[in-house]
Amino acid sequence: MGRTTLDFAGGRLEEPGRIAETARTIVQRELELDGGDPLLSLEPLNSTGWDVDSSSSRQCVFGAVAELAAHRTVPERAVCALVSATALGASELLVELVGVQCRALYEWLQQNHW
């Protein structure tokens, strides 16, 4: 893209039936959370991948929403931006996101009637 952009935590899904487990592992790794289960909840957004085609590859993207347990803290170095968990915060985040990340956030907003 030729510029620095915000991104959500991401990784590869090796087994299609393990979306939630894979998402949990990715969140732990990307947010540098050690020991125990750091999540209060985890909800997959889609069970069929969203197609993403480029000139060099074809991929499917799966989204999930994870909520950290209240007692867990994320190291500052693992956080790029903070927004409030409100419709206004989501709108502000959409301005900063580009590409497929917007699709995941739009899906979450629609499912939660925002």
Secondary structure, DSSP 8 states (H G I E B T S, - for coil): --S----------SSGGGHHHHHHHHHHHHTT--SS--EEEEEES-SS-EEEE-SS-EEEE--EEEEE-TT----GGG-S----SSHHHHHHHHHH--THHHHHHHHHHHHTT-
